[in-house]
Each structure stands twice: as C-alpha cells, then as structure tokens.
C-alpha cells in the first residue's frame, strides 16, 4: 500500500490558507511571524545543565519502553486525525514547488516517525 498520497487541490488550498508561510519557513525567509517550525514532545526547552541526562545514558530496556510510548503516540495521532507532510519537488530555488501529501498507510507512517 502507498504511504503517501497527493492531496486534492481543495485540501491543499485549505492547508495553505491555515499555514501561509510554509514556503518561507523552508527557505528561511524572515517574515516577522514565524521564522522556524519546531515540534517537541517536551513542554519546555531542554537545557544541557538540567535535563540532558534524561536523553542520554539510558539502558536498553528503558530505551525500548520510550520507543514503544513514542510509537503509540504517533499511532494514536494517525487514528485521531488526518496526517500530512510537506515535500518539495523541482530544482531549488527557481523551479521548486511545495507539495502537500497525506499519510494513507498507518504502518508506513510509523516507520517514518
């Protein structure tokens, strides 16, 4: 089964209306509203002094437990909502085009998370 499918022009236009600066973020153009996009599983910035030990030096069993929790999170997200990704096609910067794709296969989505 195909992991990704191109979305209809209606869906693509709707997403572009909601996130008008997707192209600018990719090209690192400062437009004053959103210079970068970041997604985190933490509710605050991780600092080396306070929390970095939580990300490193863990045993194999703990790492497996964390991986299972993380995958169950992405599986629940796939079950609860439509999941999209942004791709770029063409030669950057002159002929590049933003393409929005939707994950259609849960297993394929989880292999990339």
C-alpha positions, 0 to 999 in steps of 0.5 A: 500500500502507498504511504503517501498520497497527493492531496486534492487541490481543495485540501491543499488550498485549505492547508495553505490558507491555515499555514501561509508561510510554509514556503518561507519557513523552508527557505528561511525567509524572515517574515516577522511571524514565524521564522522556524517550525519546531515540534517537541514532545517536551513542554519546555526547552531542554537545557544541557545543565538540567535535563540532558541526562534524561536523553542520554545514558539510558539502558536498553530496556528503558530505551525500548519502553520510550520507543514503544510510548513514542510509537503509540503516540504517533499511532494514536495521532494517525487514528485521531486525525488526518496526517500530512507532510510537506515535500518539495519537488523541482530544482531549488530555488527557481523551479521548486514547488511545495507539495502537500501529501497525506499519510494513507498507510498507518504502518508506513507512517510509523516507520517514518516517525 
